[in-house]
Amino acid sequence: ITRYDLPVNQVQEIDRAENVSDQPDEEGAVRELRSSSALLLMATLRVYRTSPAAFRRAVWRLIM
């Protein structure tokens, strides 16, 4: 696993969780914002062929 795989895997796990529950919890949102890989995640999402919807969700989490 490279350092770029971890953020991508995190986004994929979040997407799976969102498909089960549409209501994100506040604790999860705080944890995501505190992640040190937030900027790396933004920079690498498109490189790994992330769908536009997944990219928008990830960016929305960073903004919020």
Residue, then its C-alpha position, 0 to 999 in steps of 0.5 A: i500500500t502506498r501513501y496515496d492508497l490510504p486516502v483513496n481507500q478511506v473515500q471508498e469506505i465512506d462511500r459504502a457507508e453513505n450508501v447504507s446511511d444518508q445521514p453522516d454523523e458529526e463525529g465522523a465529519v470531525r474525524e475526517l476534517r482532522s485527518s492529516s491526509a485531507l490535502l493529499l486526498m483532494a490532490t489524488l482523488r481524480v488520479y485514481r478515477t474517482s467518480p465525480a459524485a464521490f469527488r464532490r462528496a469528499v470535497w464537501r466534507l473538507i469544506m464543511 
